[in-house]
Amino acid sequence: MTAEQIAVFIILVGALVLFVWGRWRYDVVALTALMAGVLTGVVPASEAFLGFGHPAVITVAAVLALSKALTRSGLVDLIADRLFRVAGHPRGAQMSLWGTGAALSAFMNNVGALTLLMPVALTAARKHGTLASRVLMPLSFATILGGLVTLIGTPPNVVVANFRRDASGAAFGMFDFAPVGIAVAGAGLLYLMLVGWRLIPQHRKGKADTDGLFEVANYISELKVPEEAGAVGRPVGEFEKATEEPLAVIGIIRGGRRMVQRLRAEALRAGDVLLVQGSPTALKEATAKTGVDLMGSEKLAEDLKEVDTAVIEAVVAPQGRIVGATPISLKLRTQYGVNLLAVAREGRPFMARLGNVRLRPGDVLLLEGDADTVHAVVASLGCLPLASRGLSFQPRRMVIPAGAFAAAVAATAAGLLPPAMSLGLAVLFLVLAEILPLRELYESIDWPIVVLLGALIPVGMALQTTGAAAVIAEWVVTAAQGLGPMWIMGALLLVTMGLTDLMNNAATAVVMSPIAIDIAARLGTSADPFLMAVAVGASCAFLTPIGHQNNTLVMGPGGYRFSDYWRVGLPLDVIIVLVAVPLIPVIWPF
């Protein structure tokens, strides 16, 4: 091996270790790999950032923006609402949701599809008395499976298509993935509907299995200020500092009026009822030091339904800006005007002091704030609400985004325009038509994914230009000497599936695509079946909660443990291999 090939291997192995370690976010790992490639000379400095203008990157960004436009239009909410109304039987409602999730994710970002349907799934579970854990994981898996069907269904398909274009001059088309994708997704959905949901332990009861994620009365208490209390006349900020344990006043009921804004300077009056958040020790200390009285909670639920405040549950998204932060560092009360009442992790309340909790993806938060702004705050923090938004459906607002998206898909399918161009034009049209505001456009794009692809594509190209991919291909062909191409393709599929459970699926596709092309060249066969195997394998992250963002999102609300994923996902992987390996060569001959 040459020095350049050794350098590429070291960079890729180092990146894989960092991906699995998880201490650094995957876009940071990708940039590190790119810089290492430039410093070692395997990636020319003049070409280091060409990946950010690669058609695959533009296509993925455009799909994310169009998914936002469709979501904003309310069209997807309307579809989910109608299905929920039609499917009256509990099992029928769940199967309808899973099927809808798969269908939607074929044409929009699968994280977006899950985000839209998860509140509907939780509502259905509560209505029919079904455990949320029995519904959410199959929904997550279904939205992942649906992405296999089209070019734009998932980033790995876009990556694989563009590697094919670079190798042969022609990329895979919009529906070239459909014959294999529909068969694999169909078999996977059948398994989930008949068997998969039964493999989730029945004792897995997530925090979404009650009327709300949390019993609010367990986290908020009421204190009444009598006339003789020492707290009378003292500002709220001073009252909060009277206890050694943290105590937060989140509202004051005075004369039948609810006060929630700018409370710290408000002087307490006799007869005030304080809504406070604090531990039993803090409450006991407050009553002893300030003379306030602890009230019963029988009116608490009624008090919290006041029109000027809202208590909502939200899950921390994998790329949310609050990941790794603590409530104290975020200054939720002073900067955002919301109170963090409780945190649940893996379906269980977090018992430590909330101010010092370092938030993780999948954590479920109970937040209280002004009813008019709390949903916007939740979105700005990078969290996803776990309650339906109750949008009003406006036909005009739905038709234009749906029409623009359909036109882009048709232009791509007919070969009139490459996907990056047709989807990009659709986004531009929606912006000029003032259907998609620029602010929401930029917020909708998952920038870590864009950075990941832009940084790793030159490294993936270096696999080919340095001959490192050819070396790996030679090892594989030599090790499999005497075996047919189908066996080698099956082994490639298994390796890809294993990698995507540990690292991002787009990164897996970038690494494995050049290897697939060189294996085909060594065997003297078409590269298409091997690239299809990479596309299928890179999208099948079912064994861990870290392999795909959707799996992470449902972990908290479903109360899942790490082992629950492979319990359900391993049989699914076996089914996918049994369906894909014999089918791929039929559709894409060697």
C-alpha positions as CSV (number, residue, x, y, z in Angstrom):
1,M,0.0,0.0,0.0
2,T,1.1,3.6,-0.7
3,A,1.5,6.2,2.0
4,E,-1.7,8.0,0.7
5,Q,-3.7,4.8,1.0
6,I,-2.5,4.2,4.6
7,A,-3.4,7.8,5.4
8,V,-7.0,7.3,4.0
9,F,-7.4,4.1,6.1
10,I,-6.2,5.9,9.3
11,I,-8.6,8.8,8.7
12,L,-11.6,6.6,8.1
13,V,-10.9,4.3,11.0
14,G,-10.4,7.3,13.2
15,A,-13.6,8.8,12.0
16,L,-15.5,5.6,12.7
17,V,-14.1,5.5,16.2
18,L,-15.2,9.1,16.8
19,F,-18.7,8.4,15.3
20,V,-19.1,5.4,17.7
21,W,-17.7,7.3,20.7
22,G,-20.3,9.9,20.2
23,R,-18.5,12.6,22.2
24,W,-18.2,14.8,19.2
25,R,-21.2,15.5,16.9
26,Y,-21.0,13.8,13.6
27,D,-20.6,17.1,11.6
28,V,-17.5,17.9,13.7
29,V,-16.1,14.4,13.1
30,A,-16.7,14.9,9.4
31,L,-14.9,18.2,9.3
32,T,-12.0,16.7,11.3
33,A,-11.7,13.9,8.8
34,L,-11.7,16.5,5.9
35,M,-9.0,18.6,7.5
36,A,-6.9,15.5,8.2
37,G,-7.3,14.6,4.5
38,V,-6.1,18.0,3.4
39,L,-3.1,17.9,5.9
40,T,-2.0,14.5,4.7
41,G,-2.4,15.4,1.0
42,V,-5.1,12.8,0.2
43,V,-7.6,15.6,-0.4
44,P,-6.2,18.5,-2.5
45,A,-6.6,21.8,-0.7
46,S,-8.2,23.4,-3.7
47,E,-10.9,20.7,-3.7
48,A,-11.5,20.5,0.0
49,F,-14.8,22.4,0.0
50,L,-16.2,21.4,-3.4
51,G,-18.4,18.9,-1.6
52,F,-20.6,21.7,-0.2
53,G,-21.6,22.4,-3.8
54,H,-22.1,18.8,-4.7
55,P,-25.6,17.9,-6.1
56,A,-26.2,15.4,-3.3
57,V,-25.9,18.2,-0.7
58,I,-28.1,20.6,-2.6
59,T,-30.7,17.8,-3.1
60,V,-30.8,16.9,0.6
61,A,-31.1,20.6,1.6
62,A,-33.9,21.2,-0.9
63,V,-35.9,18.1,0.3
64,L,-35.6,19.3,3.9
65,A,-37.0,22.8,2.8
66,L,-39.8,21.3,0.8
67,S,-40.7,19.0,3.7
68,K,-41.0,22.1,5.9
69,A,-43.3,23.7,3.3
70,L,-45.5,20.7,3.2
71,T,-45.6,20.5,7.0
72,R,-46.4,24.2,7.3
73,S,-49.2,23.9,4.8
74,G,-51.1,21.5,7.1
75,L,-51.6,19.0,4.3
76,V,-49.9,16.2,6.2
77,D,-51.8,17.0,9.3
78,L,-55.0,16.7,7.3
79,I,-54.1,13.3,6.0
80,A,-53.2,12.1,9.4
81,D,-56.4,13.5,10.9
82,R,-58.6,11.9,8.3
83,L,-56.9,8.5,8.7
84,F,-57.3,8.7,12.5
85,R,-61.0,9.4,12.1
86,V,-61.6,6.6,9.6
87,A,-59.6,3.9,11.5
88,G,-61.8,3.3,14.5
89,H,-60.3,0.0,15.7
90,P,-57.1,0.3,17.8
91,R,-55.0,-2.0,15.7
92,G,-56.4,-0.5,12.5
93,A,-55.6,3.0,13.6
94,Q,-52.0,2.0,14.4
95,M,-51.5,0.2,11.1
96,S,-52.9,3.2,9.3
97,L,-50.4,5.4,11.0
98,W,-47.5,3.2,10.3
99,G,-48.5,2.9,6.7
100,T,-49.0,6.6,6.4
101,G,-45.6,7.2,8.0
102,A,-43.9,5.0,5.4
103,A,-45.7,6.6,2.5
104,L,-44.9,10.1,3.6
105,S,-41.3,9.4,4.2
106,A,-40.9,8.2,0.7
107,F,-41.3,11.8,-0.5
108,M,-40.3,14.0,2.5
109,N,-37.7,13.9,5.2
110,N,-38.4,10.9,7.5
111,V,-37.6,12.8,10.6
112,G,-40.3,15.3,9.5
113,A,-42.8,12.5,8.9
114,L,-42.2,11.1,12.4
115,T,-42.5,14.6,13.9
116,L,-45.9,15.1,12.3
117,L,-47.3,11.7,13.2
118,M,-45.9,11.1,16.7
119,P,-48.5,13.4,18.4
120,V,-51.3,11.6,16.4
121,A,-49.9,8.3,17.5
122,L,-49.8,9.3,21.1
123,T,-53.4,10.5,20.9
124,A,-54.5,7.3,19.4
125,A,-52.7,5.3,22.0
126,R,-54.4,7.2,24.8
127,K,-57.8,7.0,23.2
128,H,-57.6,3.2,22.7
129,G,-55.7,2.4,26.0
130,T,-52.7,1.1,24.2
131,L,-49.1,1.5,25.5
132,A,-47.2,4.2,23.7
133,S,-44.2,1.9,23.5
134,R,-46.2,-0.5,21.3
135,V,-46.9,2.3,18.8
136,L,-43.9,4.6,18.6
137,M,-41.0,2.2,17.8
138,P,-43.0,0.6,14.9
139,L,-43.8,4.2,13.7
140,S,-40.1,5.1,13.8
141,F,-39.1,2.0,11.9
142,A,-41.9,2.5,9.3
143,T,-40.8,6.0,8.5
144,I,-37.2,4.8,8.0
145,L,-38.4,2.0,5.7
146,G,-40.5,4.4,3.6
147,G,-37.4,6.3,2.7
148,L,-36.1,3.3,0.7
149,V,-38.7,3.8,-2.1
150,T,-37.5,7.0,-3.9
151,L,-34.4,8.9,-4.6
152,I,-35.4,11.7,-2.2
153,G,-36.7,9.5,0.5
154,T,-33.4,9.4,2.5
155,P,-29.9,11.0,2.1
156,P,-28.2,7.6,1.4
157,N,-30.2,7.2,-1.8
158,V,-29.1,10.6,-2.9
159,V,-25.5,9.9,-2.1
160,V,-25.5,6.5,-3.8
161,A,-27.2,8.0,-6.9
162,N,-24.5,10.6,-7.3
163,F,-21.6,8.1,-6.8
164,R,-23.2,6.1,-9.7
165,R,-23.3,9.3,-11.8
166,D,-19.6,10.0,-11.1
167,A,-18.7,6.4,-12.0
168,S,-20.9,5.8,-15.0
169,G,-22.2,9.2,-16.1
170,A,-25.8,8.5,-15.2
171,A,-27.3,8.7,-11.7
172,F,-30.2,6.6,-10.4
173,G,-33.6,8.2,-11.2
174,M,-36.4,9.2,-8.9
175,F,-38.1,5.8,-8.9
176,D,-35.2,3.5,-9.7
177,F,-35.1,2.6,-6.0
178,A,-38.9,1.7,-6.0
179,P,-38.9,-2.0,-7.1
180,V,-36.5,-3.1,-4.4
181,G,-37.6,-0.4,-1.9
182,I,-41.3,-1.2,-2.1
183,A,-40.6,-4.9,-1.6
184,V,-38.3,-4.4,1.4
185,A,-40.5,-1.7,3.0
186,G,-43.6,-3.9,2.4
187,A,-42.1,-6.9,4.0
188,G,-40.8,-4.8,6.9
189,L,-44.2,-3.2,7.5
190,L,-45.9,-6.6,7.4
191,Y,-43.5,-7.8,10.0
192,L,-44.1,-4.8,12.2
193,M,-47.9,-5.1,11.9
194,L,-48.0,-8.8,12.6
195,V,-45.1,-9.6,14.9
196,G,-42.7,-6.7,15.6
197,W,-44.9,-4.7,18.0
198,R,-45.5,-7.8,20.0
199,L,-41.7,-8.1,20.7
200,I,-41.7,-4.9,22.7
201,P,-41.9,-5.9,26.4
202,Q,-45.3,-5.2,27.8
203,H,-43.9,-3.6,31.0
204,R,-42.3,-0.9,28.9
205,K,-44.6,2.0,29.8
206,G,-43.4,5.3,28.6
207,K,-44.3,8.7,30.1
208,A,-46.7,9.1,27.2
209,D,-49.0,6.5,28.5
210,T,-50.9,8.8,30.9
211,D,-53.3,11.7,29.9
212,G,-50.1,13.7,29.7
213,L,-46.4,12.9,29.9
214,F,-46.3,13.9,33.5
215,E,-48.8,14.3,36.4
216,V,-48.5,18.0,36.7
217,A,-49.5,18.1,40.3
218,N,-46.4,16.1,41.1
219,Y,-44.2,18.9,40.0
220,I,-46.1,22.1,40.9
221,S,-47.4,23.0,44.3
222,E,-49.7,25.8,45.6
223,L,-48.7,28.1,48.4
224,K,-51.0,30.7,50.0
225,V,-49.8,33.9,51.5
226,P,-51.7,34.7,54.7
227,E,-51.9,38.2,56.2
228,E,-49.5,37.5,59.0
229,A,-46.9,35.8,56.7
230,G,-43.4,37.3,56.7
231,A,-43.4,37.1,52.9
232,V,-46.0,39.9,52.6
233,G,-44.4,42.9,50.9
234,R,-41.3,41.0,49.8
235,P,-40.5,40.7,46.1
236,V,-40.8,37.2,44.5
237,G,-37.0,37.2,43.8
238,E,-36.3,37.6,47.5
239,F,-38.9,35.0,48.4
240,E,-37.2,32.4,46.1
241,K,-33.9,33.0,47.8
242,A,-35.3,32.3,51.2
243,T,-34.7,28.5,50.8
244,E,-31.4,26.7,50.4
245,E,-33.0,24.2,48.0
246,P,-34.1,25.7,44.6
247,L,-37.7,27.1,44.6
248,A,-39.2,28.8,41.6
249,V,-42.4,30.8,41.5
250,I,-44.0,30.3,38.1
251,G,-47.3,32.1,38.6
252,I,-49.3,34.2,41.0
253,I,-53.1,34.0,41.3
254,R,-54.4,37.3,42.7
255,G,-58.0,38.4,42.9
256,G,-59.0,35.8,40.3
257,R,-56.3,37.0,37.9
258,R,-53.3,34.9,36.8
259,M,-49.9,36.6,36.6
260,V,-47.0,34.9,34.8
261,Q,-44.8,37.7,33.4
262,R,-42.0,39.5,35.1
263,L,-42.6,38.1,38.5
264,R,-39.3,38.6,40.2
265,A,-39.9,42.2,41.1
266,E,-43.5,41.7,42.0
267,A,-44.2,42.3,45.7
268,L,-46.3,39.6,47.4
269,R,-49.7,40.4,48.9
270,A,-51.8,38.8,51.5
271,G,-54.2,36.3,49.8
272,D,-51.9,35.6,46.9
273,V,-51.7,32.0,45.7
274,L,-48.3,31.1,44.5
275,L,-47.7,28.3,41.9
276,V,-44.3,27.1,42.7
277,Q,-41.9,24.4,41.6
278,G,-39.6,22.8,44.2
279,S,-38.8,19.7,46.1
280,P,-40.7,18.7,49.3
281,T,-37.7,19.9,51.3
282,A,-37.8,23.4,49.7
283,L,-41.5,23.6,50.2
284,K,-41.2,22.7,53.9
285,E,-38.4,25.3,54.3
286,A,-40.4,28.0,52.6
287,T,-43.4,27.5,54.9
288,A,-41.2,27.6,58.0
289,K,-39.1,30.7,57.0
290,T,-41.7,32.8,55.3
291,G,-45.0,31.8,56.9
292,V,-46.8,30.8,53.7
293,D,-49.2,27.9,53.8
294,L,-49.0,24.7,51.6
295,M,-52.4,24.2,49.9
296,G,-54.0,21.1,48.5
297,S,-53.7,20.4,44.7
298,E,-57.4,19.8,44.0
299,K,-57.7,23.1,42.1
300,L,-54.3,22.9,40.5
301,A,-55.4,21.4,37.2
302,E,-58.1,24.0,36.9
303,D,-55.7,26.8,37.6
304,L,-53.2,25.6,35.0
305,K,-55.9,25.7,32.3
306,E,-56.0,29.5,32.3
307,V,-55.9,30.9,28.8
308,D,-52.7,32.9,29.4
309,T,-50.5,29.9,30.2
310,A,-49.8,26.5,28.8
311,V,-48.0,23.4,30.1
312,I,-46.7,21.2,27.3
313,E,-44.5,18.2,26.8
314,A,-41.6,18.2,24.3
315,V,-38.8,15.8,23.3
316,V,-35.3,17.0,22.8
317,A,-34.3,16.5,19.1
318,P,-31.0,14.9,18.3
319,Q,-29.6,18.1,16.8
320,G,-31.5,20.5,19.1
321,R,-29.5,23.5,20.3
322,I,-30.0,22.6,23.9
323,V,-28.3,19.2,23.7
324,G,-25.5,19.1,26.2
325,A,-26.7,22.2,28.0
326,T,-28.2,22.6,31.4
327,P,-31.4,24.6,32.3
328,I,-29.2,27.0,34.3
329,S,-26.9,27.7,31.4
330,L,-29.8,28.2,29.1
331,K,-31.5,30.7,31.4
332,L,-34.9,29.4,30.4
333,R,-36.8,31.7,32.8
334,T,-35.0,34.9,32.1
335,Q,-34.3,34.6,28.4
336,Y,-37.2,32.5,27.1
337,G,-39.9,33.1,29.7
338,V,-40.6,29.3,30.3
339,N,-40.2,27.1,33.3
340,L,-38.8,23.6,33.2
341,L,-41.0,21.7,35.5
342,A,-39.7,18.1,35.0
343,V,-37.5,15.9,32.9
344,A,-38.0,12.2,32.0
345,R,-35.2,10.0,30.5
346,E,-35.9,6.6,29.0
347,G,-39.5,6.8,30.4
348,R,-38.5,7.6,34.0
349,P,-38.5,10.9,35.8
350,F,-35.1,12.4,36.4
351,M,-34.7,12.8,40.1
352,A,-31.6,15.0,40.3
353,R,-31.8,18.8,40.6
354,L,-33.2,20.0,37.3
355,G,-30.9,23.0,37.0
356,N,-27.8,20.8,36.7
357,V,-29.3,18.2,34.3
358,R,-27.3,18.0,31.1
359,L,-29.9,17.5,28.5
360,R,-29.7,14.6,26.0
361,P,-31.4,13.7,22.7
362,G,-34.7,11.9,23.5
363,D,-35.2,13.5,26.9
364,V,-38.8,14.5,27.5
365,L,-39.4,18.0,29.1
366,L,-42.4,19.4,30.9
367,L,-42.4,23.1,30.1
368,E,-44.7,25.9,31.3
369,G,-45.0,29.3,29.8
370,D,-47.2,31.9,28.1
371,A,-49.8,30.1,25.9
372,D,-49.1,32.5,22.9
373,T,-45.3,32.0,22.8
374,V,-44.4,28.7,24.5
375,H,-44.8,26.7,21.2
376,A,-42.4,29.0,19.4
377,V,-40.0,28.8,22.3
378,V,-40.1,25.0,22.1
379,A,-39.3,25.1,18.4
380,S,-36.4,27.6,18.9
381,L,-34.9,25.3,21.5
382,G,-34.8,22.5,19.0
383,C,-37.5,20.4,20.7
384,L,-40.6,18.7,19.3
385,P,-44.0,19.1,21.0
386,L,-45.8,15.8,21.8
387,A,-49.3,17.2,21.3
388,S,-51.2,17.9,18.2
389,R,-51.1,21.5,17.1
390,G,-54.8,21.8,16.1
391,L,-54.2,23.6,12.9
392,S,-57.0,24.9,10.8
393,F,-57.0,23.5,7.3
394,Q,-56.9,26.0,4.4
395,P,-57.1,24.5,0.9
396,R,-55.3,27.3,-0.8
397,R,-52.4,27.0,1.6
398,M,-52.1,23.3,0.9
399,V,-52.5,23.3,-2.9
400,I,-49.5,25.5,-3.8
401,P,-46.8,23.7,-1.9
402,A,-48.2,20.3,-2.9
403,G,-48.3,21.4,-6.6
404,A,-44.8,22.7,-6.5
405,F,-43.4,19.6,-4.9
406,A,-45.3,17.3,-7.4
407,A,-44.0,19.3,-10.3
408,A,-40.4,18.9,-9.1
409,V,-40.9,15.2,-8.6
410,A,-42.4,14.8,-12.1
411,A,-39.6,16.8,-13.8
412,T,-37.0,14.7,-12.1
413,A,-38.8,11.4,-12.9
414,A,-39.2,12.4,-16.6
415,G,-35.5,13.3,-16.8
416,L,-36.2,16.9,-17.7
417,L,-34.1,18.3,-14.9
418,P,-31.6,16.8,-12.4
419,P,-33.1,16.5,-8.8
420,A,-31.0,19.3,-7.4
421,M,-32.2,21.7,-10.0
422,S,-35.9,20.7,-10.0
423,L,-36.2,20.6,-6.2
424,G,-34.2,23.8,-5.9
425,L,-36.5,25.6,-8.3
426,A,-39.5,24.4,-6.3
427,V,-38.0,25.9,-3.2
428,L,-37.3,29.2,-4.9
429,F,-40.9,29.3,-6.2
430,L,-42.3,28.8,-2.8
431,V,-40.1,31.5,-1.3
432,L,-41.0,34.0,-4.1
433,A,-44.7,33.1,-3.7
434,E,-44.3,33.9,0.1
435,I,-45.5,30.4,0.9
436,L,-42.2,29.6,2.7
437,P,-40.6,32.5,4.6
438,L,-36.9,32.7,4.3
439,R,-36.4,32.4,8.1
440,E,-38.3,29.1,8.1
441,L,-36.4,28.0,5.1
442,Y,-33.1,28.3,6.8
443,E,-34.4,26.8,10.0
444,S,-35.8,23.8,8.2
445,I,-32.4,22.7,6.8
446,D,-30.5,20.3,9.0
447,W,-27.2,22.0,8.8
448,P,-25.2,19.3,10.6
449,I,-26.3,16.9,7.8
450,V,-25.2,19.4,5.1
451,V,-21.8,19.9,6.8
452,L,-21.5,16.1,7.2
453,L,-22.1,15.5,3.5
454,G,-20.1,18.4,2.3
455,A,-17.1,17.4,4.4
456,L,-17.2,13.6,3.8
457,I,-17.8,13.6,0.0
458,P,-14.2,14.7,-0.7
459,V,-12.9,12.0,1.7
460,G,-15.1,9.4,0.0
461,M,-13.7,10.6,-3.4
462,A,-10.2,10.2,-1.9
463,L,-11.0,6.5,-1.3
464,Q,-11.2,6.1,-5.1
465,T,-8.5,8.6,-6.2
466,T,-5.8,7.1,-3.9
467,G,-6.8,3.5,-4.8
468,A,-7.7,2.7,-1.2
469,A,-11.2,1.5,-2.3
470,A,-9.6,-0.8,-4.8
471,V,-7.3,-2.2,-2.1
472,I,-10.4,-3.0,0.1
473,A,-12.2,-4.4,-2.9
474,E,-9.2,-6.7,-3.6
475,W,-9.3,-7.9,0.0
476,V,-13.0,-8.7,-0.2
477,V,-12.8,-10.5,-3.6
478,T,-9.8,-12.5,-2.5
479,A,-11.5,-13.5,0.8
480,A,-14.6,-14.5,-1.0
481,Q,-12.8,-16.4,-3.7
482,G,-15.0,-19.1,-5.1
483,L,-18.2,-17.4,-4.0
484,G,-20.5,-15.8,-6.5
485,P,-21.3,-12.1,-6.8
486,M,-24.6,-12.5,-4.9
487,W,-22.8,-13.7,-1.8
488,I,-20.3,-10.8,-1.9
489,M,-23.2,-8.4,-2.4
490,G,-25.0,-9.9,0.6
491,A,-21.8,-9.5,2.7
492,L,-21.6,-5.9,1.5
493,L,-25.2,-5.3,2.6
494,L,-24.6,-6.8,6.0
495,V,-21.4,-4.7,6.6
496,T,-23.3,-1.6,5.6
497,M,-26.2,-2.4,7.9
498,G,-23.8,-2.9,10.8
499,L,-22.0,0.4,10.2
500,T,-25.2,2.5,9.9
501,D,-26.3,1.4,13.4
502,L,-23.2,3.0,14.7
503,M,-22.7,6.1,12.5
504,N,-24.9,8.4,10.5
505,N,-26.5,6.8,7.5
506,A,-25.3,9.4,5.0
507,A,-21.8,9.0,6.2
508,T,-22.1,5.2,5.8
509,A,-23.2,5.6,2.2
510,V,-20.3,8.0,1.5
511,V,-17.8,5.5,2.8
512,M,-19.3,2.3,1.3
513,S,-20.3,3.5,-2.2
514,P,-16.8,3.8,-3.6
515,I,-15.9,0.4,-2.1
516,A,-19.0,-1.1,-3.8
517,I,-18.0,0.4,-7.2
518,D,-14.5,-1.1,-6.9
519,I,-15.7,-4.5,-5.9
520,A,-17.9,-4.6,-9.0
521,A,-14.9,-3.5,-11.1
522,R,-12.8,-6.4,-9.6
523,L,-15.5,-8.9,-10.3
524,G,-16.2,-7.5,-13.8
525,T,-19.8,-6.9,-13.1
526,S,-22.2,-4.0,-13.1
527,A,-21.9,-1.7,-10.1
528,D,-25.7,-1.2,-9.8
529,P,-26.6,-4.2,-7.6
530,F,-23.7,-3.4,-5.2
531,L,-24.8,0.2,-5.0
532,M,-28.4,-0.8,-4.4
533,A,-27.2,-3.0,-1.6
534,V,-25.4,0.0,0.0
535,A,-28.5,2.1,-0.4
536,V,-30.7,-0.5,1.3
537,G,-28.1,-1.2,4.1
538,A,-27.3,2.4,4.9
539,S,-31.0,3.1,5.5
540,C,-31.6,0.1,7.8
541,A,-30.7,1.4,11.2
542,F,-32.9,-0.6,13.5
543,L,-30.6,-2.1,16.2
544,T,-29.7,0.9,18.3
545,P,-31.3,4.2,19.3
546,I,-28.3,6.1,18.0
547,G,-28.4,4.8,14.4
548,H,-31.1,7.1,13.3
549,Q,-32.6,10.3,14.6
550,N,-36.1,8.8,14.6
551,N,-35.0,6.1,16.9
552,T,-33.6,8.6,19.3
553,L,-36.8,10.8,19.2
554,V,-39.1,8.0,20.3
555,M,-36.8,6.6,23.1
556,G,-38.0,9.0,25.8
557,P,-41.7,9.1,25.0
558,G,-41.8,5.3,24.6
559,G,-39.8,4.6,27.7
560,Y,-37.5,2.3,25.7
561,R,-34.2,0.8,26.8
562,F,-31.2,0.1,24.5
563,S,-32.0,-3.6,24.3
564,D,-35.6,-3.0,23.0
565,Y,-34.3,-1.8,19.6
566,W,-32.3,-4.9,18.7
567,R,-35.1,-7.1,20.1
568,V,-37.4,-5.7,17.5
569,G,-34.8,-4.7,14.9
570,L,-32.8,-7.9,14.5
571,P,-35.6,-9.9,13.0
572,L,-36.4,-7.0,10.8
573,D,-32.8,-6.9,9.6
574,V,-33.0,-10.6,8.8
575,I,-36.2,-10.2,6.8
576,I,-34.6,-7.3,4.9
577,V,-31.6,-9.4,4.0
578,L,-33.8,-12.3,2.9
579,V,-35.9,-10.1,0.7
580,A,-33.2,-7.8,-0.7
581,V,-30.3,-10.2,-1.5
582,P,-32.2,-12.4,-4.1
583,L,-34.4,-9.5,-5.4
584,I,-31.7,-6.9,-6.2
585,P,-29.9,-9.0,-8.9
586,V,-33.3,-9.6,-10.5
587,I,-34.0,-5.9,-10.9
588,W,-30.4,-4.9,-11.3
589,P,-28.5,-7.8,-13.0
590,F,-24.8,-8.4,-12.4
